[in-house]
Amino acid sequence: MIRIMEFAARCGVAAGDVDIWVERRWLLPLRDETGPSFSETDLARARLIVELERDLGIDPEAMPVVLSLLDQVHGLRRRMRLLTEALMELPEPHRTALCRRLLEADPDNGGDSGGDRA
């Protein structure tokens, strides 16, 4: 685990910036009697926050929405990876049938999703 001073240095920001991000709940470090401690995952998220703020100009009011959407994307990617792994464990005939059904249901591949598209 990484303490706040090292964490801030590795992100290229002041410790006060990290405190603000924690206060706004953009980061959720573990806490103990000596204060917050951060993981490598927290570090990656903090670097993303720096990039979003400095490079893309995302303002503090929009940041929770952007972070939430990115969290959803990462969650969906994780689920897709798990589904793909499960699919690959199926016997070949079942895997082929399921893949065919998925392609048929995908409107982006000319399939019918069962709903109307505008």
Biopython code that builds the backbone (N, CA, C, O; Angstrom):
import numpy as np
from Bio.PDB.StructureBuilder import StructureBuilder

atoms = [
    (1, "MET", "N", (0.835, -1.179, 0.000)),
    (1, "MET", "CA", (0.000, 0.000, 0.000)),
    (1, "MET", "C", (0.883, 1.247, 0.000)),
    (1, "MET", "O", (2.015, 1.227, 0.485)),
    (2, "ILE", "N", (0.351, 2.310, -0.543)),
    (2, "ILE", "CA", (1.118, 3.537, -0.753)),
    (2, "ILE", "C", (0.540, 4.638, 0.137)),
    (2, "ILE", "O", (-0.673, 4.849, 0.176)),
    (3, "ARG", "N", (1.405, 5.319, 0.832)),
    (3, "ARG", "CA", (0.979, 6.440, 1.683)),
    (3, "ARG", "C", (0.821, 7.695, 0.840)),
    (3, "ARG", "O", (1.328, 7.768, -0.280)),
    (4, "ILE", "N", (0.121, 8.675, 1.378)),
    (4, "ILE", "CA", (-0.341, 9.821, 0.594)),
    (4, "ILE", "C", (0.796, 10.629, -0.024)),
    (4, "ILE", "O", (0.669, 11.059, -1.170)),
    (5, "MET", "N", (1.894, 10.852, 0.684)),
    (5, "MET", "CA", (2.971, 11.677, 0.122)),
    (5, "MET", "C", (3.602, 10.997, -1.094)),
    (5, "MET", "O", (3.829, 11.638, -2.121)),
    (6, "GLU", "N", (3.882, 9.706, -0.974)),
    (6, "GLU", "CA", (4.434, 8.969, -2.110)),
    (6, "GLU", "C", (3.409, 8.894, -3.236)),
    (6, "GLU", "O", (3.747, 9.038, -4.411)),
    (7, "PHE", "N", (2.166, 8.668, -2.865)),
    (7, "PHE", "CA", (1.087, 8.577, -3.846)),
    (7, "PHE", "C", (0.991, 9.866, -4.659)),
    (7, "PHE", "O", (0.940, 9.833, -5.889)),
    (8, "ALA", "N", (0.967, 11.001, -3.960)),
    (8, "ALA", "CA", (0.880, 12.301, -4.634)),
    (8, "ALA", "C", (2.076, 12.511, -5.553)),
    (8, "ALA", "O", (1.925, 12.970, -6.685)),
    (9, "ALA", "N", (3.266, 12.172, -5.062)),
    (9, "ALA", "CA", (4.475, 12.337, -5.879)),
    (9, "ALA", "C", (4.402, 11.478, -7.137)),
    (9, "ALA", "O", (4.772, 11.928, -8.221)),
    (10, "ARG", "N", (3.932, 10.258, -6.997)),
    (10, "ARG", "CA", (3.843, 9.363, -8.154)),
    (10, "ARG", "C", (2.785, 9.821, -9.155)),
    (10, "ARG", "O", (2.846, 9.473, -10.334)),
    (11, "CYS", "N", (1.815, 10.602, -8.677)),
    (11, "CYS", "CA", (0.783, 11.157, -9.572)),
    (11, "CYS", "C", (1.204, 12.500, -10.159)),
    (11, "CYS", "O", (0.621, 12.969, -11.137)),
    (12, "GLY", "N", (2.220, 13.114, -9.557)),
    (12, "GLY", "CA", (2.645, 14.434, -10.010)),
    (12, "GLY", "C", (1.742, 15.552, -9.529)),
    (12, "GLY", "O", (1.596, 16.573, -10.201)),
    (13, "VAL", "N", (1.130, 15.359, -8.354)),
    (13, "VAL", "CA", (0.234, 16.371, -7.790)),
    (13, "VAL", "C", (0.601, 16.614, -6.334)),
    (13, "VAL", "O", (1.410, 15.887, -5.756)),
    (14, "ALA", "N", (0.003, 17.635, -5.751)),
    (14, "ALA", "CA", (0.195, 17.915, -4.328)),
    (14, "ALA", "C", (-0.689, 16.982, -3.498)),
    (14, "ALA", "O", (-1.732, 16.521, -3.962)),
    (15, "ALA", "N", (-0.258, 16.714, -2.276)),
    (15, "ALA", "CA", (-1.053, 15.874, -1.375)),
    (15, "ALA", "C", (-2.435, 16.477, -1.149)),
    (15, "ALA", "O", (-3.410, 15.750, -0.958)),
    (16, "GLY", "N", (-2.520, 17.812, -1.171)),
    (16, "GLY", "CA", (-3.814, 18.475, -1.017)),
    (16, "GLY", "C", (-4.788, 18.121, -2.128)),
    (16, "GLY", "O", (-5.992, 18.008, -1.896)),
    (17, "ASP", "N", (-4.261, 17.945, -3.343)),
    (17, "ASP", "CA", (-5.121, 17.523, -4.452)),
    (17, "ASP", "C", (-5.697, 16.139, -4.178)),
    (17, "ASP", "O", (-6.879, 15.885, -4.411)),
    (18, "VAL", "N", (-4.848, 15.254, -3.682)),
    (18, "VAL", "CA", (-5.302, 13.898, -3.366)),
    (18, "VAL", "C", (-6.367, 13.952, -2.275)),
    (18, "VAL", "O", (-7.373, 13.247, -2.348)),
    (19, "ASP", "N", (-6.143, 14.785, -1.267)),
    (19, "ASP", "CA", (-7.142, 14.945, -0.200)),
    (19, "ASP", "C", (-8.494, 15.380, -0.766)),
    (19, "ASP", "O", (-9.540, 14.883, -0.347)),
    (20, "ILE", "N", (-8.462, 16.305, -1.713)),
    (20, "ILE", "CA", (-9.703, 16.784, -2.336)),
    (20, "ILE", "C", (-10.386, 15.647, -3.091)),
    (20, "ILE", "O", (-11.602, 15.484, -2.998)),
    (21, "TRP", "N", (-9.616, 14.865, -3.831)),
    (21, "TRP", "CA", (-10.195, 13.747, -4.589)),
    (21, "TRP", "C", (-10.829, 12.722, -3.656)),
    (21, "TRP", "O", (-11.876, 12.152, -3.963)),
    (22, "VAL", "N", (-10.185, 12.495, -2.516)),
    (22, "VAL", "CA", (-10.747, 11.568, -1.527)),
    (22, "VAL", "C", (-12.022, 12.160, -0.935)),
    (22, "VAL", "O", (-13.023, 11.462, -0.778)),
    (23, "GLU", "N", (-11.981, 13.438, -0.610)),
    (23, "GLU", "CA", (-13.159, 14.118, -0.059)),
    (23, "GLU", "C", (-14.331, 14.053, -1.032)),
    (23, "GLU", "O", (-15.476, 13.873, -0.618)),
    (24, "ARG", "N", (-14.049, 14.196, -2.311)),
    (24, "ARG", "CA", (-15.097, 14.140, -3.342)),
    (24, "ARG", "C", (-15.473, 12.700, -3.700)),
    (24, "ARG", "O", (-16.386, 12.465, -4.491)),
    (25, "ARG", "N", (-14.756, 11.742, -3.106)),
    (25, "ARG", "CA", (-14.987, 10.310, -3.312)),
    (25, "ARG", "C", (-14.632, 9.847, -4.723)),
    (25, "ARG", "O", (-15.186, 8.866, -5.219)),
    (26, "TRP", "N", (-13.709, 10.554, -5.361)),
    (26, "TRP", "CA", (-13.181, 10.104, -6.642)),
    (26, "TRP", "C", (-12.187, 8.977, -6.413)),
    (26, "TRP", "O", (-11.986, 8.127, -7.281)),
    (27, "LEU", "N", (-11.576, 8.976, -5.250)),
    (27, "LEU", "CA", (-10.685, 7.907, -4.796)),
    (27, "LEU", "C", (-11.220, 7.396, -3.469)),
    (27, "LEU", "O", (-11.715, 8.170, -2.650)),
    (28, "LEU", "N", (-11.118, 6.090, -3.261)),
    (28, "LEU", "CA", (-11.608, 5.482, -2.024)),
    (28, "LEU", "C", (-10.496, 4.638, -1.399)),
    (28, "LEU", "O", (-10.523, 3.410, -1.485)),
    (29, "PRO", "N", (-9.517, 5.296, -0.772)),
    (29, "PRO", "CA", (-8.402, 4.549, -0.194)),
    (29, "PRO", "C", (-8.829, 3.787, 1.057)),
    (29, "PRO", "O", (-9.859, 4.075, 1.666)),
    (30, "LEU", "N", (-8.010, 2.813, 1.414)),
    (30, "LEU", "CA", (-8.186, 2.159, 2.705)),
    (30, "LEU", "C", (-7.700, 3.119, 3.774)),
    (30, "LEU", "O", (-6.832, 3.953, 3.519)),
    (31, "ARG", "N", (-8.254, 3.002, 4.961)),
    (31, "ARG", "CA", (-7.839, 3.884, 6.057)),
    (31, "ARG", "C", (-7.459, 3.040, 7.258)),
    (31, "ARG", "O", (-8.064, 2.004, 7.532)),
    (32, "ASP", "N", (-6.437, 3.509, 7.971)),
    (32, "ASP", "CA", (-6.078, 2.922, 9.255)),
    (32, "ASP", "C", (-5.706, 4.058, 10.198)),
    (32, "ASP", "O", (-5.937, 5.227, 9.889)),
    (33, "GLU", "N", (-5.138, 3.719, 11.334)),
    (33, "GLU", "CA", (-4.830, 4.742, 12.338)),
    (33, "GLU", "C", (-3.809, 5.770, 11.854)),
    (33, "GLU", "O", (-3.713, 6.857, 12.424)),
    (34, "THR", "N", (-3.050, 5.442, 10.817)),
    (34, "THR", "CA", (-2.046, 6.383, 10.313)),
    (34, "THR", "C", (-2.539, 7.193, 9.122)),
    (34, "THR", "O", (-1.810, 8.037, 8.601)),
    (35, "GLY", "N", (-3.773, 6.943, 8.687)),
    (35, "GLY", "CA", (-4.323, 7.703, 7.576)),
    (35, "GLY", "C", (-4.634, 6.831, 6.377)),
    (35, "GLY", "O", (-4.643, 5.604, 6.477)),
    (36, "PRO", "N", (-4.891, 7.469, 5.236)),
    (36, "PRO", "CA", (-5.253, 6.704, 4.042)),
    (36, "PRO", "C", (-4.049, 5.989, 3.442)),
    (36, "PRO", "O", (-2.915, 6.462, 3.529)),
    (37, "SER", "N", (-4.320, 4.847, 2.837)),
    (37, "SER", "CA", (-3.293, 4.155, 2.057)),
    (37, "SER", "C", (-3.928, 3.729, 0.738)),
    (37, "SER", "O", (-5.092, 3.334, 0.681)),
    (38, "PHE", "N", (-3.133, 3.822, -0.307)),
    (38, "PHE", "CA", (-3.628, 3.671, -1.665)),
    (38, "PHE", "C", (-3.024, 2.443, -2.333)),
    (38, "PHE", "O", (-1.901, 2.040, -2.033)),
    (39, "SER", "N", (-3.789, 1.864, -3.239)),
    (39, "SER", "CA", (-3.346, 0.701, -4.006)),
    (39, "SER", "C", (-2.827, 1.143, -5.375)),
    (39, "SER", "O", (-2.923, 2.313, -5.744)),
    (40, "GLU", "N", (-2.284, 0.196, -6.107)),
    (40, "GLU", "CA", (-1.860, 0.473, -7.482)),
    (40, "GLU", "C", (-3.076, 0.825, -8.350)),
    (40, "GLU", "O", (-2.963, 1.626, -9.278)),
    (41, "THR", "N", (-4.223, 0.235, -8.052)),
    (41, "THR", "CA", (-5.456, 0.575, -8.775)),
    (41, "THR", "C", (-5.844, 2.022, -8.510)),
    (41, "THR", "O", (-6.247, 2.743, -9.422)),
    (42, "ASP", "N", (-5.719, 2.445, -7.240)),
    (42, "ASP", "CA", (-5.976, 3.852, -6.907)),
    (42, "ASP", "C", (-5.021, 4.761, -7.671)),
    (42, "ASP", "O", (-5.408, 5.832, -8.139)),
    (43, "LEU", "N", (-3.775, 4.326, -7.790)),
    (43, "LEU", "CA", (-2.772, 5.120, -8.501)),
    (43, "LEU", "C", (-3.165, 5.282, -9.972)),
    (43, "LEU", "O", (-3.070, 6.378, -10.525)),
    (44, "ALA", "N", (-3.600, 4.204, -10.595)),
    (44, "ALA", "CA", (-4.031, 4.286, -11.996)),
    (44, "ALA", "C", (-5.225, 5.229, -12.140)),
    (44, "ALA", "O", (-5.292, 6.013, -13.087)),
    (45, "ARG", "N", (-6.163, 5.150, -11.199)),
    (45, "ARG", "CA", (-7.335, 6.033, -11.244)),
    (45, "ARG", "C", (-6.920, 7.487, -11.043)),
    (45, "ARG", "O", (-7.434, 8.374, -11.724)),
    (46, "ALA", "N", (-6.004, 7.738, -10.123)),
    (46, "ALA", "CA", (-5.536, 9.107, -9.880)),
    (46, "ALA", "C", (-4.838, 9.667, -11.115)),
    (46, "ALA", "O", (-5.029, 10.831, -11.465)),
    (47, "ARG", "N", (-4.042, 8.851, -11.765)),
    (47, "ARG", "CA", (-3.378, 9.310, -12.998)),
    (47, "ARG", "C", (-4.411, 9.619, -14.078)),
    (47, "ARG", "O", (-4.236, 10.552, -14.862)),
    (48, "LEU", "N", (-5.478, 8.840, -14.115)),
    (48, "LEU", "CA", (-6.571, 9.122, -15.042)),
    (48, "LEU", "C", (-7.227, 10.454, -14.698)),
    (48, "LEU", "O", (-7.529, 11.245, -15.592)),
    (49, "ILE", "N", (-7.449, 10.706, -13.415)),
    (49, "ILE", "CA", (-8.036, 11.979, -12.984)),
    (49, "ILE", "C", (-7.152, 13.141, -13.424)),
    (49, "ILE", "O", (-7.649, 14.152, -13.919)),
    (50, "VAL", "N", (-5.845, 12.994, -13.244)),
    (50, "VAL", "CA", (-4.906, 14.038, -13.676)),
    (50, "VAL", "C", (-5.050, 14.268, -15.176)),
    (50, "VAL", "O", (-5.127, 15.411, -15.626)),
    (51, "GLU", "N", (-5.086, 13.195, -15.941)),
    (51, "GLU", "CA", (-5.215, 13.320, -17.394)),
    (51, "GLU", "C", (-6.545, 13.976, -17.775)),
    (51, "GLU", "O", (-6.587, 14.843, -18.648)),
    (52, "LEU", "N", (-7.612, 13.566, -17.126)),
    (52, "LEU", "CA", (-8.923, 14.148, -17.435)),
    (52, "LEU", "C", (-8.967, 15.634, -17.107)),
    (52, "LEU", "O", (-9.521, 16.425, -17.871)),
    (53, "GLU", "N", (-8.386, 16.015, -15.974)),
    (53, "GLU", "CA", (-8.389, 17.427, -15.571)),
    (53, "GLU", "C", (-7.442, 18.261, -16.422)),
    (53, "GLU", "O", (-7.846, 19.267, -17.004)),
    (54, "ARG", "N", (-6.198, 17.848, -16.492)),
    (54, "ARG", "CA", (-5.167, 18.672, -17.144)),
    (54, "ARG", "C", (-5.230, 18.615, -18.659)),
    (54, "ARG", "O", (-5.192, 19.649, -19.327)),
    (55, "ASP", "N", (-5.327, 17.418, -19.198)),
    (55, "ASP", "CA", (-5.233, 17.264, -20.649)),
    (55, "ASP", "C", (-6.567, 17.459, -21.364)),
    (55, "ASP", "O", (-6.617, 17.995, -22.472)),
    (56, "LEU", "N", (-7.643, 17.020, -20.719)),
    (56, "LEU", "CA", (-8.948, 17.096, -21.380)),
    (56, "LEU", "C", (-9.838, 18.205, -20.846)),
    (56, "LEU", "O", (-10.901, 18.469, -21.406)),
    (57, "GLY", "N", (-9.417, 18.859, -19.768)),
    (57, "GLY", "CA", (-10.166, 19.991, -19.238)),
    (57, "GLY", "C", (-11.500, 19.633, -18.595)),
    (57, "GLY", "O", (-12.406, 20.465, -18.545)),
    (58, "ILE", "N", (-11.628, 18.407, -18.104)),
    (58, "ILE", "CA", (-12.867, 18.018, -17.421)),
    (58, "ILE", "C", (-12.943, 18.788, -16.108)),
    (58, "ILE", "O", (-12.004, 18.762, -15.312)),
    (59, "ASP", "N", (-14.059, 19.470, -15.884)),
    (59, "ASP", "CA", (-14.177, 20.266, -14.656)),
    (59, "ASP", "C", (-14.681, 19.406, -13.499)),
    (59, "ASP", "O", (-15.226, 18.325, -13.723)),
    (60, "PRO", "N", (-14.503, 19.876, -12.269)),
    (60, "PRO", "CA", (-14.881, 19.081, -11.089)),
    (60, "PRO", "C", (-16.352, 18.670, -11.055)),
    (60, "PRO", "O", (-16.682, 17.607, -10.528)),
    (61, "GLU", "N", (-17.230, 19.490, -11.606)),
    (61, "GLU", "CA", (-18.645, 19.153, -11.604)),
    (61, "GLU", "C", (-18.943, 17.971, -12.529)),
    (61, "GLU", "O", (-19.838, 17.175, -12.248)),
    (62, "ALA", "N", (-18.206, 17.856, -13.617)),
    (62, "ALA", "CA", (-18.429, 16.775, -14.578)),
    (62, "ALA", "C", (-17.659, 15.504, -14.227)),
    (62, "ALA", "O", (-18.000, 14.422, -14.704)),
    (63, "MET", "N", (-16.631, 15.629, -13.402)),
    (63, "MET", "CA", (-15.766, 14.487, -13.117)),
    (63, "MET", "C", (-16.520, 13.270, -12.572)),
    (63, "MET", "O", (-16.243, 12.158, -13.022)),
    (64, "PRO", "N", (-17.458, 13.419, -11.629)),
    (64, "PRO", "CA", (-18.154, 12.220, -11.137)),
    (64, "PRO", "C", (-18.884, 11.457, -12.244)),
    (64, "PRO", "O", (-18.916, 10.227, -12.238)),
    (65, "VAL", "N", (-19.461, 12.181, -13.178)),
    (65, "VAL", "CA", (-20.169, 11.538, -14.286)),
    (65, "VAL", "C", (-19.178, 10.796, -15.170)),
    (65, "VAL", "O", (-19.412, 9.644, -15.537)),
    (66, "VAL", "N", (-18.078, 11.445, -15.511)),
    (66, "VAL", "CA", (-17.065, 10.826, -16.367)),
    (66, "VAL", "C", (-16.492, 9.585, -15.689)),
    (66, "VAL", "O", (-16.372, 8.534, -16.319)),
    (67, "LEU", "N", (-16.139, 9.698, -14.414)),
    (67, "LEU", "CA", (-15.575, 8.554, -13.695)),
    (67, "LEU", "C", (-16.584, 7.414, -13.591)),
    (67, "LEU", "O", (-16.219, 6.246, -13.724)),
    (68, "SER", "N", (-17.843, 7.748, -13.355)),
    (68, "SER", "CA", (-18.878, 6.719, -13.275)),
    (68, "SER", "C", (-19.026, 5.986, -14.608)),
    (68, "SER", "O", (-19.135, 4.760, -14.641)),
    (69, "LEU", "N", (-19.030, 6.736, -15.695)),
    (69, "LEU", "CA", (-19.138, 6.111, -17.016)),
    (69, "LEU", "C", (-17.930, 5.231, -17.313)),
    (69, "LEU", "O", (-18.077, 4.134, -17.852)),
    (70, "LEU", "N", (-16.746, 5.703, -16.965)),
    (70, "LEU", "CA", (-15.545, 4.894, -17.171)),
    (70, "LEU", "C", (-15.572, 3.635, -16.305)),
    (70, "LEU", "O", (-15.150, 2.568, -16.751)),
    (71, "ASP", "N", (-16.066, 3.753, -15.073)),
    (71, "ASP", "CA", (-16.206, 2.577, -14.209)),
    (71, "ASP", "C", (-17.161, 1.562, -14.838)),
    (71, "ASP", "O", (-16.918, 0.356, -14.791)),
    (72, "GLN", "N", (-18.250, 2.065, -15.427)),
    (72, "GLN", "CA", (-19.201, 1.170, -16.084)),
    (72, "GLN", "C", (-18.559, 0.468, -17.274)),
    (72, "GLN", "O", (-18.766, -0.728, -17.475)),
    (73, "VAL", "N", (-17.787, 1.201, -18.058)),
    (73, "VAL", "CA", (-17.097, 0.604, -19.204)),
    (73, "VAL", "C", (-16.149, -0.493, -18.732)),
    (73, "VAL", "O", (-16.120, -1.582, -19.306)),
    (74, "HIS", "N", (-15.374, -0.207, -17.687)),
    (74, "HIS", "CA", (-14.441, -1.217, -17.170)),
    (74, "HIS", "C", (-15.192, -2.438, -16.642)),
    (74, "HIS", "O", (-14.756, -3.571, -16.844)),
    (75, "GLY", "N", (-16.322, -2.209, -15.964)),
    (75, "GLY", "CA", (-17.124, -3.326, -15.470)),
    (75, "GLY", "C", (-17.674, -4.173, -16.603)),
    (75, "GLY", "O", (-17.673, -5.401, -16.525)),
    (76, "LEU", "N", (-18.143, -3.521, -17.653)),
    (76, "LEU", "CA", (-18.662, -4.250, -18.809)),
    (76, "LEU", "C", (-17.557, -5.025, -19.519)),
    (76, "LEU", "O", (-17.784, -6.145, -19.977)),
    (77, "ARG", "N", (-16.376, -4.444, -19.614)),
    (77, "ARG", "CA", (-15.255, -5.153, -20.238)),
    (77, "ARG", "C", (-14.894, -6.400, -19.438)),
    (77, "ARG", "O", (-14.602, -7.453, -20.005)),
    (78, "ARG", "N", (-14.918, -6.265, -18.090)),
    (78, "ARG", "CA", (-14.617, -7.408, -17.236)),
    (78, "ARG", "C", (-15.662, -8.509, -17.455)),
    (78, "ARG", "O", (-15.316, -9.685, -17.569)),
    (79, "ARG", "N", (-16.933, -8.122, -17.512)),
    (79, "ARG", "CA", (-17.988, -9.110, -17.745)),
    (79, "ARG", "C", (-17.842, -9.772, -19.110)),
    (79, "ARG", "O", (-18.035, -10.981, -19.244)),
    (80, "MET", "N", (-17.503, -8.981, -20.116)),
    (80, "MET", "CA", (-17.298, -9.547, -21.457)),
    (80, "MET", "C", (-16.161, -10.563, -21.452)),
    (80, "MET", "O", (-16.254, -11.615, -22.084)),
    (81, "ARG", "N", (-15.091, -10.241, -20.735)),
    (81, "ARG", "CA", (-13.962, -11.171, -20.652)),
    (81, "ARG", "C", (-14.402, -12.477, -19.977)),
    (81, "ARG", "O", (-14.048, -13.563, -20.436)),
    (82, "LEU", "N", (-15.173, -12.369, -18.889)),
    (82, "LEU", "CA", (-15.659, -13.564, -18.195)),
    (82, "LEU", "C", (-16.603, -14.373, -19.081)),
    (82, "LEU", "O", (-16.533, -15.602, -19.110)),
    (83, "LEU", "N", (-17.485, -13.684, -19.802)),
    (83, "LEU", "CA", (-18.387, -14.378, -20.718)),
    (83, "LEU", "C", (-17.622, -15.076, -21.837)),
    (83, "LEU", "O", (-17.955, -16.197, -22.221)),
    (84, "THR", "N", (-16.604, -14.412, -22.352)),
    (84, "THR", "CA", (-15.788, -15.010, -23.407)),
    (84, "THR", "C", (-15.077, -16.251, -22.893)),
    (84, "THR", "O", (-15.022, -17.269, -23.583)),
    (85, "GLU", "N", (-14.534, -16.171, -21.685)),
    (85, "GLU", "CA", (-13.870, -17.336, -21.096)),
    (85, "GLU", "C", (-14.859, -18.484, -20.913)),
    (85, "GLU", "O", (-14.537, -19.636, -21.206)),
    (86, "ALA", "N", (-16.067, -18.170, -20.426)),
    (86, "ALA", "CA", (-17.088, -19.205, -20.243)),
    (86, "ALA", "C", (-17.503, -19.790, -21.590)),
    (86, "ALA", "O", (-17.693, -21.001, -21.710)),
    (87, "LEU", "N", (-17.641, -18.947, -22.588)),
    (87, "LEU", "CA", (-18.005, -19.397, -23.925)),
    (87, "LEU", "C", (-16.958, -20.359, -24.476)),
    (87, "LEU", "O", (-17.297, -21.372, -25.088)),
    (88, "MET", "N", (-15.697, -20.039, -24.259)),
    (88, "MET", "CA", (-14.621, -20.883, -24.787)),
    (88, "MET", "C", (-14.573, -22.255, -24.102)),
    (88, "MET", "O", (-13.990, -23.195, -24.641)),
    (89, "GLU", "N", (-15.178, -22.370, -22.932)),
    (89, "GLU", "CA", (-15.209, -23.655, -22.221)),
    (89, "GLU", "C", (-16.350, -24.556, -22.690)),
    (89, "GLU", "O", (-16.374, -25.741, -22.360)),
    (90, "LEU", "N", (-17.294, -24.005, -23.456)),
    (90, "LEU", "CA", (-18.411, -24.805, -23.956)),
    (90, "LEU", "C", (-17.937, -25.775, -25.030)),
    (90, "LEU", "O", (-16.948, -25.508, -25.714)),
    (91, "PRO", "N", (-18.633, -26.898, -25.185)),
    (91, "PRO", "CA", (-18.329, -27.790, -26.304)),
    (91, "PRO", "C", (-18.535, -27.041, -27.626)),
    (91, "PRO", "O", (-19.380, -26.151, -27.721)),
    (92, "GLU", "N", (-17.765, -27.408, -28.623)),
    (92, "GLU", "CA", (-17.769, -26.708, -29.910)),
    (92, "GLU", "C", (-19.168, -26.511, -30.496)),
    (92, "GLU", "O", (-19.471, -25.393, -30.913)),
    (93, "PRO", "N", (-20.033, -27.514, -30.554)),
    (93, "PRO", "CA", (-21.364, -27.283, -31.153)),
    (93, "PRO", "C", (-22.176, -26.218, -30.402)),
    (93, "PRO", "O", (-22.870, -25.410, -31.019)),
    (94, "HIS", "N", (-22.083, -26.226, -29.079)),
    (94, "HIS", "CA", (-22.805, -25.228, -28.289)),
    (94, "HIS", "C", (-22.216, -23.831, -28.504)),
    (94, "HIS", "O", (-22.942, -22.844, -28.623)),
    (95, "ARG", "N", (-20.902, -23.776, -28.551)),
    (95, "ARG", "CA", (-20.219, -22.493, -28.760)),
    (95, "ARG", "C", (-20.600, -21.914, -30.120)),
    (95, "ARG", "O", (-20.905, -20.726, -30.228)),
    (96, "THR", "N", (-20.584, -22.744, -31.147)),
    (96, "THR", "CA", (-20.930, -22.296, -32.494)),
    (96, "THR", "C", (-22.380, -21.821, -32.555)),
    (96, "THR", "O", (-22.671, -20.780, -33.144)),
    (97, "ALA", "N", (-23.280, -22.578, -31.951)),
    (97, "ALA", "CA", (-24.697, -22.199, -31.957)),
    (97, "ALA", "C", (-24.914, -20.887, -31.207)),
    (97, "ALA", "O", (-25.674, -20.032, -31.661)),
    (98, "LEU", "N", (-24.263, -20.727, -30.085)),
    (98, "LEU", "CA", (-24.417, -19.495, -29.310)),
    (98, "LEU", "C", (-23.840, -18.295, -30.059)),
    (98, "LEU", "O", (-24.449, -17.226, -30.082)),
    (99, "CYS", "N", (-22.679, -18.467, -30.665)),
    (99, "CYS", "CA", (-22.081, -17.369, -31.445)),
    (99, "CYS", "C", (-22.990, -16.981, -32.608)),
    (99, "CYS", "O", (-23.175, -15.796, -32.886)),
    (100, "ARG", "N", (-23.551, -17.969, -33.279)),
    (100, "ARG", "CA", (-24.466, -17.690, -34.391)),
    (100, "ARG", "C", (-25.678, -16.908, -33.878)),
    (100, "ARG", "O", (-26.102, -15.935, -34.502)),
    (101, "ARG", "N", (-26.228, -17.333, -32.747)),
    (101, "ARG", "CA", (-27.404, -16.652, -32.184)),
    (101, "ARG", "C", (-27.079, -15.215, -31.802)),
    (101, "ARG", "O", (-27.886, -14.313, -32.028)),
    (102, "LEU", "N", (-25.906, -14.998, -31.227)),
    (102, "LEU", "CA", (-25.496, -13.642, -30.857)),
    (102, "LEU", "C", (-25.364, -12.751, -32.087)),
    (102, "LEU", "O", (-25.789, -11.595, -32.066)),
    (103, "LEU", "N", (-24.782, -13.279, -33.152)),
    (103, "LEU", "CA", (-24.662, -12.501, -34.389)),
    (103, "LEU", "C", (-26.035, -12.184, -34.971)),
    (103, "LEU", "O", (-26.263, -11.077, -35.459)),
    (104, "GLU", "N", (-26.946, -13.150, -34.923)),
    (104, "GLU", "CA", (-28.297, -12.930, -35.445)),
    (104, "GLU", "C", (-29.047, -11.876, -34.638)),
    (104, "GLU", "O", (-29.876, -11.149, -35.186)),
    (105, "ALA", "N", (-28.766, -11.790, -33.358)),
    (105, "ALA", "CA", (-29.470, -10.848, -32.488)),
    (105, "ALA", "C", (-28.873, -9.451, -32.509)),
    (105, "ALA", "O", (-29.478, -8.512, -31.992)),
    (106, "ASP", "N", (-27.699, -9.302, -33.098)),
    (106, "ASP", "CA", (-26.991, -8.020, -33.082)),
    (106, "ASP", "C", (-27.406, -7.168, -34.273)),
    (106, "ASP", "O", (-27.065, -7.494, -35.410)),
    (107, "PRO", "N", (-28.144, -6.072, -34.030)),
    (107, "PRO", "CA", (-28.580, -5.225, -35.145)),
    (107, "PRO", "C", (-27.416, -4.585, -35.902)),
    (107, "PRO", "O", (-27.555, -4.241, -37.076)),
    (108, "ASP", "N", (-26.275, -4.423, -35.241)),
    (108, "ASP", "CA", (-25.113, -3.853, -35.930)),
    (108, "ASP", "C", (-24.523, -4.827, -36.943)),
    (108, "ASP", "O", (-23.758, -4.425, -37.820)),
    (109, "ASN", "N", (-24.873, -6.096, -36.830)),
    (109, "ASN", "CA", (-24.424, -7.105, -37.785)),
    (109, "ASN", "C", (-25.554, -7.535, -38.710)),
    (109, "ASN", "O", (-25.481, -8.593, -39.336)),
    (110, "GLY", "N", (-26.596, -6.717, -38.794)),
    (110, "GLY", "CA", (-27.717, -7.033, -39.664)),
    (110, "GLY", "C", (-28.748, -7.935, -39.020)),
    (110, "GLY", "O", (-29.709, -8.344, -39.671)),
    (111, "GLY", "N", (-28.561, -8.250, -37.747)),
    (111, "GLY", "CA", (-29.517, -9.101, -37.042)),
    (111, "GLY", "C", (-30.680, -8.302, -36.503)),
    (111, "GLY", "O", (-30.735, -7.080, -36.641)),
    (112, "ASP", "N", (-31.601, -9.005, -35.892)),
    (112, "ASP", "CA", (-32.799, -8.385, -35.320)),
    (112, "ASP", "C", (-32.725, -8.497, -33.809)),
    (112, "ASP", "O", (-32.764, -9.598, -33.261)),
    (113, "SER", "N", (-32.620, -7.371, -33.142)),
    (113, "SER", "CA", (-32.527, -7.377, -31.681)),
    (113, "SER", "C", (-33.891, -7.496, -31.030)),
    (113, "SER", "O", (-33.982, -7.558, -29.804)),
    (114, "GLY", "N", (-34.943, -7.528, -31.810)),
    (114, "GLY", "CA", (-36.283, -7.607, -31.256)),
    (114, "GLY", "C", (-36.893, -6.251, -30.969)),
    (114, "GLY", "O", (-38.053, -6.169, -30.566)),
    (115, "GLY", "N", (-36.143, -5.198, -31.166)),
    (115, "GLY", "CA", (-36.651, -3.850, -30.915)),
    (115, "GLY", "C", (-36.522, -2.994, -32.150)),
    (115, "GLY", "O", (-35.777, -3.323, -33.073)),
    (116, "ASP", "N", (-37.241, -1.906, -32.164)),
    (116, "ASP", "CA", (-37.171, -0.970, -33.287)),
    (116, "ASP", "C", (-36.001, -0.037, -33.093)),
    (116, "ASP", "O", (-35.742, 0.425, -31.982)),
    (117, "ARG", "N", (-35.297, 0.240, -34.167)),
    (117, "ARG", "CA", (-34.212, 1.220, -34.135)),
    (117, "ARG", "C", (-34.631, 2.424, -34.923)),
    (117, "ARG", "O", (-35.175, 2.310, -36.022)),
    (118, "ALA", "N", (-34.382, 3.560, -34.367)),
    (118, "ALA", "CA", (-34.718, 4.813, -35.056)),
    (118, "ALA", "C", (-33.572, 5.251, -35.919)),
    (118, "ALA", "O", (-33.658, 6.285, -36.581)),
]
sb = StructureBuilder()
sb.init_structure("model")
sb.init_model(0)
sb.init_chain("A")
sb.init_seg("    ")
for serial, (resi, resn, name, xyz) in enumerate(atoms, 1):
    if name == "N":
        sb.init_residue(resn, " ", resi, " ")
    sb.init_atom(name, np.array(xyz, "f"), 0.0, 1.0, " ", f" {name:<3s}", serial, name[0])
structure = sb.get_structure()
